């Protein structure tokens, strides 16, 4: 199928306007009454990213770009990580030719759970307390030939524990290396928003889709954390064309973590 390639290099923008810092009290008051659409310059204006860090499919080989707090609060990277024009969601995009981490052959534009205002990496036990991630998301693009993308996950140590994984029109919940552990739906349409939820407690992880329990994963570990965004399960070895226009993309409109 013919494709239109963009010739503009993706830039990374992480700047706070000095003009913003010098607004008068009157201007600041007026800004608070502007429509939200004029005030979401960065994804952190849409989602609470206080306790997250970001990995992008850019940077050096096996050394992707990572953005932590406080920089993440005023950061965007079009087209990989950007606020929707309507200020109601954030789009995460990872192309098949993107930079990968040393432990994976696939690119990602993905958030990783942190603590202490973004200073420390989260690591919690499934046997101590209750740990919940709720995400409202939609898959908006899949790579060619291998149309697989992960949109949210529980990660433990060096490997994923369970994820929401879309393969074409089939949405699965995985269990470790069993990527087809539970079929949520076989007729998912791109752009359809749904609520994904993980609840970890008592050595188990309950996985919910639009409020309904889909499956329960047994897992006893104390190095767990949540991740959300676009983790494209394709690269230039198995997906063509090998360029920026061949990508997976996920749209997040809500993101909330609780630990009790």
Order of alpha helices (4+ residues) and beta strands (2+ residues): alpha-alpha-beta-beta-beta-beta-beta-beta-beta-beta-beta-beta-beta-beta-beta-beta-beta-beta
